[in-house]
Structure formats: C-alpha cells, structure tokens
C-alpha cells in the first residue's frame, strides 16, 4: 500500500521539478570592453607552461611547493570552496521532496466535564509512518533558479581559489627574487664599506705623512660613514624580505641554505612570443566575474517566480492505534494529503523591489566583469611593452657599470700620483656604487616583469607543462 501512494507521489514531484519552466533571462556573455586580438595563437600558451618549467631555479621550485602546501590564504580559499559546494548541495536538495519517518505517542486524561460518558478516562494515541512536509512544486522555476545561482557561486569560488594560487606562486617568486637582490645589495654595500675603510686608512697615512690635506681625510671619513649607514639599511631590508618570504611559504626557512647569487640563465624560462588576448577570457579572475554574473542572472529568475503562485504538498502514510502493542495490526492504516497554494496579492511592492535588486545586481556584476577584462588587458599590455625597454635598459646599465669601474680605477691612479684631489676618487666611487646598485635593481625589475606577464596570462596553476592536445580550455556553461 505504501508503494502505491508514496512512490507515485515522489515520481510526480520529480517530473514536475524537471519540467519546471525557468523565469531567468537567457544568458549572453557581455561584449568585451576592449578590442580582443584575433591573431593565431602560438603553439604553446603561457597558461600551459607549468610553474616548474617556468621557474627554473631549484630552490624557488621548492619554495613554491612548500607554499602550495602550507600557505594559510590558499588553505582558506580551498576550504571556502568546500563550504560553498556544501551550500550548493543544500540548495540542490530542495528540488526533490524530503521523506521523513515519524513516530508519536500521546497519553492524556479527559476530565468528567468534557467526557461524552460523564466519567473521566485516560486516552492514548500512537502513530508511526512516513511523510513529506511542505514540498514546493517548482512550476515556475524558483527553486531551480536558486539552485543554478548556487552552482554558479560554487564555480566562482573555485575560480577565486585558482586566482589565489596564481597570486601565491607569483608572490613567492617575487619575494625570493627580492631577497636575492637584497642579499646582493648588502654584499655590494659590505664590499664598498671595506673599500672605503681601506681608502680611509690610505688617506690617513698620507695625511700623517703630510701628503694629503685634512679635507681629503674628512671626505674619506664621510664616505666611510655613508657606507656604514647603507650597510645597516640593507641588513634591515634583507631581514624584512626574508620574513615576508617565510610568511608566504608558511614555514620556517634556513637562509644559509638558499642561493644568494643571481643567475639569469637559470631563473626564468622564456614565454611564447605570440599571444592572443582571447586567452585573457580564461583567466581565473575573469571566469570568477563571469560566474558571478551568471549567478545574478539566475537570481532574476527566482525573483520573477515570486510573482506567481507557490504550491506546496504535505502528506503522510502510516499506522495509528490507541494501543501501542497493536499499532501495526490490520485496520490501523492511516494517511493524509494536504496540498496548499499561496498566491501573492498585496506585498506592498516587496516582490517588485526584490526583482529590481536582482536586476541591479546583474548590472553591477556586468561592470565588475568588464573591469576584470580591462585590468587583465592592461597587465598584459604593460608587461609586453616593458619587455623590450627593460632588455635595452639592462644592457645599457651593464655598460654603465663597466665604464664606471674603469673611471674609478683611473681616478685612484691619478690621486695616488697627485694629479687629482680625493674628491674625484669619491665621485667616481659613488658613481660606480650607484651603477652597480641600479644594475641589481634592474635585474629584479626584469624578472618581476616576466613573472607578472606569466601570471597575467594565467600561468601558475599547473605544476608541469601540459601537452597542447590534452589541455584545451573549455568553458562550463
């Protein structure tokens, strides 16, 4: 008997849920706010290059691996994805009726005043069965729209996790490069300090012998103390950059075991020369913005469905008997079926306001989506434009260091022979030191530009480079 009543009810409810119409507008991807390049793609996209193949330095690879395992921000992002996924499962479950088993018992004394026999007595009632409570027939797609919105939110959250991973990989690389640069700057400053200590000792001997003036001695002392100040400054910067690297990696590091020498050949790999801007649409942050837009579009369907009747079903089937021992005897079967329809008449504009909110939220998400595309386009364009100028600037800076070193060498010889004053030596030494510092900074800027371009093109999600045939990007509708 239970199968003849409950099973048809469940099947009918499921069919109604599947056949429900949707009030959500047809989704169309907004036009890009920038002109996308339609040129042919290169054989390998930057997003297809694994971070182990792009970041060639073994120590940096180890740091990135540790960060992916221990970083708290990435852990929070992953847990948030699981949380939103559970919320989607909750919303999806509302499409089908919930079947509950119930059992109840009542025992009460009926007073003489209300007893039909004029005598008090003890009344008992026991029941057991299964039932469906307030299941909504989704005739106008309200529950379906809410389920679709929850699904898009889940997908958006997953893309946010991927964006967090992209940022983390780039930040670890940037922090490592910054630490290496600060190490080289401190080493350069310590060498400069040692040279100026030797220069001061030399000038002091010449001063004591009457071959140098007090002005020369004061200038040498000024240069020495300036180098001491710089050494303290770079020591502080080095400690700060190392702490930042430890925070990103999420564990303690041993600075003595990290490489402190810059080697351009083993730091970064080259990126593809030809890049189509259509690739930007597959960036996690842009996909996140689009999923949020699709979620807002689905919420419009739920807001529209609120103007139409809402039908809910409540039913039960089981046994009832005044005696617990005979609860499941023949003749004790009982059932109930209670449909309910609710039609909004006067909501004082609440439903219309909810619809306006849903539409405005969609407009907001369109603007956010367009802004994400503009930001991605700017990041890629700026990095590409900076690439050639940074190469030329780095080459020129290297030539400047060579020329400054020769100038300093000649200035020292001329001073030792009494041709020029010590001020010429200080100027040449200062120029050489500035050029060497700028060279280190320029190497850091070039590496930062490369890793920024790699991140801007969506690189950093995969550990190893994927084959072009097996890594086609697909959009989840």
VMD Tcl script that draws the C-alpha trace (Angstrom):
set ca {
  {0.00 0.00 0.00}
  {2.80 2.40 0.87}
  {4.40 1.86 -2.52}
  {1.12 2.64 -4.30}
  {0.88 6.04 -2.57}
  {4.38 7.31 -1.82}
  {6.20 6.18 -4.96}
  {3.78 7.83 -7.41}
  {3.93 11.00 -5.34}
  {7.75 11.04 -5.45}
  {7.82 10.32 -9.19}
  {5.27 13.01 -9.94}
  {7.15 15.53 -7.82}
  {10.42 14.70 -9.56}
  {8.87 15.05 -13.02}
  {7.35 18.39 -12.08}
  {10.72 19.59 -10.79}
  {12.45 18.56 -14.01}
  {9.75 20.05 -16.21}
  {9.57 23.36 -14.36}
  {9.88 26.40 -16.57}
  {12.57 28.96 -15.85}
  {11.90 32.65 -15.42}
  {15.60 33.55 -15.68}
  {16.63 35.67 -18.69}
  {18.62 33.96 -21.42}
  {22.28 34.49 -20.56}
  {24.56 36.17 -23.09}
  {28.19 36.94 -22.40}
  {28.72 40.74 -22.44}
  {30.92 42.18 -25.15}
  {34.49 42.81 -24.08}
  {35.19 46.47 -23.24}
  {38.50 46.26 -25.14}
  {39.30 45.10 -28.65}
  {40.45 41.49 -28.44}
  {43.23 40.34 -30.73}
  {42.08 37.60 -33.09}
  {45.52 36.62 -34.36}
  {46.51 32.99 -34.33}
  {47.70 31.52 -31.09}
  {51.18 30.21 -30.62}
  {51.73 26.50 -30.30}
  {52.08 26.78 -26.54}
  {50.16 29.17 -24.31}
  {51.70 30.73 -21.21}
  {48.94 29.19 -19.10}
  {50.01 25.75 -20.36}
  {53.57 26.19 -19.05}
  {53.92 24.57 -15.64}
  {55.47 26.67 -12.90}
  {58.29 24.12 -12.52}
  {59.21 24.71 -16.17}
  {58.91 28.50 -15.96}
  {60.72 28.99 -12.66}
  {63.90 27.05 -13.38}
  {65.65 27.71 -10.09}
  {65.51 24.55 -7.97}
  {65.34 26.41 -4.68}
  {62.48 28.57 -5.92}
  {60.61 25.45 -7.06}
  {60.97 24.02 -3.57}
  {59.71 27.24 -2.01}
  {56.65 27.31 -4.30}
  {55.90 23.68 -3.50}
  {56.09 24.41 0.23}
  {53.86 27.47 -0.17}
  {51.19 25.48 -2.01}
  {51.15 23.02 0.90}
  {51.40 25.43 3.84}
  {50.13 28.88 2.85}
  {47.16 29.88 5.01}
  {45.49 32.10 2.41}
  {45.39 29.24 -0.09}
  {44.12 26.89 2.61}
  {41.30 29.31 3.46}
  {40.41 29.61 -0.25}
  {40.24 25.81 -0.62}
  {38.08 25.43 2.48}
  {35.78 28.18 1.25}
  {35.27 26.25 -1.98}
  {34.21 23.18 0.01}
  {31.88 25.32 2.11}
  {30.16 26.86 -0.91}
  {29.97 23.43 -2.52}
  {28.07 22.14 0.52}
  {25.72 25.13 0.29}
  {25.04 24.27 -3.34}
  {24.21 20.68 -2.37}
  {21.75 22.00 0.21}
  {20.03 24.17 -2.40}
  {20.01 21.36 -4.96}
  {18.32 19.03 -2.47}
  {15.28 21.33 -2.37}
  {14.34 20.23 -5.89}
  {13.19 16.87 -4.53}
  {10.81 16.11 -1.67}
  {12.23 15.17 1.70}
  {10.89 11.88 3.03}
  {10.83 11.58 6.81}
  {9.92 8.73 9.13}
  {7.88 9.83 12.13}
  {6.67 8.26 15.32}
  {4.49 9.80 18.01}
  {2.57 8.90 21.12}
  {0.01 10.81 23.18}
  {-1.41 9.91 26.61}
  {-3.85 12.28 28.32}
  {-6.62 12.36 30.93}
  {-10.05 13.52 29.76}
  {-11.99 15.24 32.56}
  {-15.57 14.41 33.51}
  {-16.73 17.82 32.31}
  {-15.88 17.18 28.68}
  {-16.20 13.42 28.62}
  {-19.02 12.08 26.46}
  {-19.78 9.43 29.06}
  {-19.69 11.80 32.01}
  {-16.75 9.96 33.51}
  {-13.07 10.76 33.28}
  {-10.78 8.39 31.43}
  {-7.25 8.04 30.05}
  {-6.96 8.43 26.24}
  {-3.98 7.10 24.31}
  {-2.97 7.60 20.68}
  {0.07 6.14 18.93}
  {1.16 6.63 15.31}
  {4.09 5.73 13.04}
  {4.66 6.36 9.36}
  {6.46 8.25 6.64}
  {5.63 11.60 5.15}
  {6.53 14.62 3.06}
  {6.37 18.06 4.62}
  {5.78 21.31 2.67}
  {7.41 20.20 -0.58}
  {7.22 23.01 -3.14}
  {6.19 22.11 -6.67}
  {8.60 24.20 -8.71}
  {6.18 25.05 -11.52}
  {7.74 28.44 -12.22}
  {11.40 27.56 -11.71}
  {12.02 29.44 -8.45}
  {13.89 26.59 -6.75}
  {15.65 25.68 -9.99}
  {16.86 29.26 -10.40}
  {18.14 29.31 -6.82}
  {19.93 26.03 -7.48}
  {21.54 27.44 -10.64}
  {22.62 30.56 -8.76}
  {24.20 28.41 -6.04}
  {26.02 26.35 -8.68}
  {27.46 29.47 -10.33}
  {28.55 30.76 -6.92}
  {30.36 27.49 -6.30}
  {32.13 27.72 -9.67}
  {33.03 31.36 -8.98}
  {34.50 30.41 -5.61}
  {36.60 27.70 -7.22}
  {37.96 30.26 -9.69}
  {38.75 32.53 -6.73}
  {40.82 29.70 -5.29}
  {42.70 29.41 -8.57}
  {43.31 33.17 -8.56}
  {44.70 32.86 -5.06}
  {47.06 30.13 -6.26}
  {48.23 32.24 -9.22}
  {48.91 35.17 -6.91}
  {50.66 32.98 -4.36}
  {53.04 31.44 -6.92}
  {53.90 34.89 -8.29}
  {54.29 36.40 -4.80}
  {56.64 33.63 -3.67}
  {58.78 34.13 -6.76}
  {58.77 37.91 -6.29}
  {59.66 37.59 -2.60}
  {62.50 35.20 -3.44}
  {63.88 37.49 -6.14}
  {63.62 40.45 -3.76}
  {65.52 38.55 -1.09}
  {68.26 37.58 -3.58}
  {68.50 41.20 -4.74}
  {68.73 42.48 -1.18}
  {71.42 39.89 -0.48}
  {73.44 41.14 -3.45}
  {72.86 44.76 -2.43}
  {74.08 44.01 1.08}
  {77.12 42.17 -0.29}
  {77.85 45.11 -2.59}
  {77.49 47.56 0.29}
  {79.77 45.48 2.52}
  {82.39 45.42 -0.25}
  {82.00 49.17 -0.64}
  {82.36 49.59 3.12}
  {85.55 47.51 3.09}
  {86.91 49.54 0.18}
  {86.14 52.81 1.92}
  {87.76 51.57 5.11}
  {90.90 50.82 3.10}
  {90.64 54.20 1.37}
  {90.28 55.99 4.70}
  {93.31 54.15 6.09}
  {95.32 55.10 2.99}
  {94.29 58.76 3.19}
  {95.03 58.75 6.92}
  {98.58 57.53 6.25}
  {99.05 60.17 3.57}
  {97.65 62.81 5.93}
  {100.02 61.74 8.70}
  {102.90 61.96 6.17}
  {101.84 65.41 5.04}
  {100.85 64.24 1.55}
  {97.09 64.73 1.99}
  {95.04 67.59 3.35}
  {92.56 67.48 6.22}
  {89.80 67.99 3.66}
  {90.80 64.75 1.96}
  {90.68 62.97 5.32}
  {87.22 64.41 6.13}
  {85.88 63.41 2.73}
  {87.18 59.86 3.19}
  {85.56 59.69 6.64}
  {82.25 60.98 5.23}
  {82.27 58.31 2.54}
  {83.09 55.65 5.15}
  {80.21 56.58 7.45}
  {77.83 56.79 4.49}
  {78.74 53.20 3.60}
  {78.06 52.14 7.19}
  {74.59 53.68 7.00}
  {73.87 51.87 3.73}
  {75.06 48.56 5.20}
  {72.66 48.89 8.14}
  {69.82 49.83 5.77}
  {70.30 46.79 3.54}
  {70.65 44.49 6.53}
  {67.21 45.62 7.66}
  {65.77 45.23 4.16}
  {67.24 41.75 3.87}
  {65.69 40.66 7.17}
  {62.30 42.11 6.18}
  {62.29 40.41 2.78}
  {63.27 37.07 4.33}
  {60.41 37.31 6.85}
  {57.98 38.09 4.02}
  {59.21 35.01 2.16}
  {58.72 32.83 5.25}
  {55.15 34.09 5.70}
  {54.28 33.25 2.10}
  {55.89 29.82 2.28}
  {54.14 29.15 5.57}
  {57.08 27.54 7.35}
  {60.50 28.42 8.77}
  {63.39 28.68 6.33}
  {67.15 28.46 6.67}
  {68.74 31.43 4.92}
  {72.11 29.70 4.84}
  {70.74 27.01 2.51}
  {69.26 29.44 -0.03}
  {71.10 30.57 -3.15}
  {72.24 34.17 -2.93}
  {73.79 34.63 -6.39}
  {71.73 35.94 -9.29}
  {71.86 33.83 -12.44}
  {69.56 34.98 -15.26}
  {70.06 31.78 -17.24}
  {68.56 29.50 -14.58}
  {65.93 31.81 -13.09}
  {63.09 32.05 -15.64}
  {62.11 30.44 -18.92}
  {61.06 32.39 -21.99}
  {57.37 32.90 -22.70}
  {55.72 32.42 -26.13}
  {56.23 35.35 -28.48}
  {52.71 35.34 -29.94}
  {49.83 35.81 -27.52}
  {46.15 36.23 -28.33}
  {44.11 38.36 -25.98}
  {41.29 35.81 -26.19}
  {43.35 33.84 -23.68}
  {42.55 36.52 -21.13}
  {38.93 35.35 -21.02}
  {40.17 32.10 -19.47}
  {41.93 33.81 -16.57}
  {40.52 32.67 -13.21}
  {39.60 36.18 -12.08}
  {37.65 36.83 -15.29}
  {35.92 33.44 -15.08}
  {35.08 34.22 -11.47}
  {33.48 37.51 -12.50}
  {31.50 35.76 -15.25}
  {30.24 33.02 -12.94}
  {29.09 35.70 -10.50}
  {27.29 37.36 -13.40}
  {25.58 34.11 -14.33}
  {24.57 33.65 -10.70}
  {22.98 37.10 -10.65}
  {21.17 36.25 -13.89}
  {19.71 33.13 -12.25}
  {18.60 35.15 -9.22}
  {16.45 37.26 -11.55}
  {14.52 34.08 -12.41}
  {13.88 33.41 -8.71}
  {12.73 37.00 -8.19}
  {10.34 36.77 -11.15}
  {8.87 33.48 -9.90}
  {7.87 35.20 -6.65}
  {5.02 36.92 -8.57}
  {3.36 33.56 -9.32}
  {1.50 31.05 -7.13}
  {3.52 28.74 -4.91}
  {2.16 25.23 -4.42}
  {3.38 23.00 -1.60}
  {2.47 19.44 -0.71}
  {2.29 17.78 2.69}
  {1.38 14.13 3.02}
  {1.86 11.14 5.26}
  {1.15 7.42 5.34}
  {1.40 5.05 8.30}
  {-0.42 3.41 11.18}
  {-2.39 4.80 14.13}
  {-3.84 2.92 17.12}
  {-4.80 3.72 20.71}
  {-2.77 0.72 21.82}
  {0.94 0.67 21.24}
  {1.13 -3.14 21.18}
  {-1.37 -3.32 18.33}
  {0.00 -0.36 16.33}
  {0.76 -2.38 13.20}
  {-2.30 -4.63 13.23}
  {-4.67 -4.72 10.29}
  {-7.16 -1.89 10.17}
  {-4.72 0.62 11.67}
  {-3.53 2.21 8.42}
  {-3.89 5.99 8.15}
  {-2.91 8.59 5.59}
  {-3.26 12.30 4.93}
  {-2.70 14.55 1.94}
  {-2.73 18.34 2.29}
  {-1.83 20.49 -0.75}
  {-1.53 24.24 -0.27}
  {-1.40 27.10 -2.75}
  {-0.16 30.59 -1.92}
  {-0.85 33.44 -4.31}
  {0.71 36.87 -3.63}
  {-1.96 39.61 -3.73}
  {-0.68 42.59 -1.77}
  {3.05 42.58 -0.97}
  {3.27 46.37 -0.91}
  {5.95 46.37 -3.61}
  {8.29 43.88 -1.90}
  {8.35 41.44 -4.82}
  {8.91 44.24 -7.34}
  {11.70 45.64 -5.17}
  {13.34 42.20 -4.95}
  {13.24 41.98 -8.74}
  {14.82 45.42 -9.03}
  {17.56 44.35 -6.62}
  {18.27 41.23 -8.70}
  {18.43 43.23 -11.94}
  {20.67 45.89 -10.43}
  {22.96 43.21 -9.01}
  {23.31 41.80 -12.50}
  {24.25 45.26 -13.80}
  {26.84 45.54 -11.04}
  {28.31 42.16 -11.99}
  {28.45 43.18 -15.65}
  {30.53 46.21 -14.65}
  {32.77 44.01 -12.47}
  {33.22 41.56 -15.37}
  {34.16 44.35 -17.78}
  {36.54 45.85 -15.22}
  {38.25 42.46 -14.78}
  {38.83 42.25 -18.54}
  {40.20 45.80 -18.64}
  {42.56 45.06 -15.75}
  {43.80 41.85 -17.36}
  {44.31 43.56 -20.71}
  {46.28 46.38 -19.06}
  {48.51 43.97 -17.10}
  {49.42 42.01 -20.21}
  {49.91 45.06 -22.40}
  {52.09 46.87 -19.82}
  {54.26 43.78 -19.32}
  {54.73 43.25 -23.04}
  {55.58 46.90 -23.63}
  {58.07 46.89 -20.77}
  {59.83 43.77 -22.00}
  {61.83 45.33 -24.84}
  {62.66 48.53 -22.95}
  {63.85 46.59 -19.92}
  {66.20 44.50 -22.06}
  {67.70 47.62 -23.62}
  {67.92 49.34 -20.23}
  {69.61 46.32 -18.66}
  {72.20 46.20 -21.43}
  {72.89 49.91 -21.10}
  {73.16 49.61 -17.31}
  {75.75 46.83 -17.69}
  {77.80 49.06 -19.99}
  {77.48 51.88 -17.45}
  {78.86 49.66 -14.69}
  {81.85 48.71 -16.87}
  {82.56 52.33 -17.73}
  {82.14 53.48 -14.11}
  {84.53 50.78 -12.90}
  {87.17 51.96 -15.36}
  {86.60 55.59 -14.35}
  {87.08 54.72 -10.68}
  {90.26 52.81 -11.45}
  {91.73 55.79 -13.32}
  {90.66 58.24 -10.59}
  {92.51 56.21 -7.96}
  {95.69 56.17 -10.07}
  {95.54 59.92 -10.67}
  {95.03 60.59 -6.96}
  {97.92 58.34 -5.93}
  {100.16 60.24 -8.38}
  {98.99 63.59 -7.05}
  {97.24 64.69 -10.25}
  {93.69 64.97 -8.86}
  {92.16 65.55 -5.44}
  {90.48 62.83 -3.42}
  {87.10 64.33 -4.32}
  {87.48 62.89 -7.82}
  {88.02 59.44 -6.32}
  {84.91 59.78 -4.18}
  {82.79 60.91 -7.13}
  {83.97 58.00 -9.25}
  {83.47 55.53 -6.44}
  {79.98 56.90 -5.74}
  {79.08 56.67 -9.44}
  {80.29 53.06 -9.60}
  {78.38 52.10 -6.47}
  {75.19 53.73 -7.76}
  {75.56 52.00 -11.15}
  {76.10 48.60 -9.51}
  {73.05 49.06 -7.28}
  {70.96 50.12 -10.26}
  {72.10 47.01 -12.17}
  {70.87 44.74 -9.38}
  {67.59 46.66 -9.21}
  {67.23 46.44 -12.99}
  {67.68 42.65 -12.93}
  {64.96 42.44 -10.30}
  {62.65 44.65 -12.39}
  {63.15 42.45 -15.45}
  {62.39 39.27 -13.50}
  {59.34 40.89 -11.95}
  {58.11 41.88 -15.38}
  {58.46 38.30 -16.64}
  {56.66 36.73 -13.68}
  {53.95 39.40 -13.87}
  {53.37 38.57 -17.54}
  {53.32 34.85 -16.72}
  {50.70 35.46 -14.03}
  {48.70 37.89 -16.21}
  {48.42 35.21 -18.91}
  {47.10 32.68 -16.41}
  {50.34 30.82 -15.72}
  {50.94 29.15 -12.37}
  {48.04 26.73 -11.99}
  {49.81 23.69 -13.42}
  {52.89 22.17 -11.93}
  {54.16 20.73 -15.21}
  {53.70 21.83 -18.80}
  {50.69 20.20 -20.42}
  {50.54 18.90 -23.98}
  {48.59 21.17 -26.31}
  {46.41 18.29 -27.48}
  {45.34 17.31 -23.98}
  {44.93 20.73 -22.40}
  {42.23 22.50 -24.38}
  {40.46 25.08 -22.23}
  {36.70 24.55 -22.03}
  {34.01 26.81 -20.66}
  {31.48 25.29 -18.25}
  {28.01 26.58 -19.17}
}
mol new
graphics top color blue
foreach p $ca { graphics top sphere $p radius 0.5 }
foreach p [lrange $ca 0 end-1] q [lrange $ca 1 end] { graphics top cylinder $p $q radius 0.2 }
display resetview
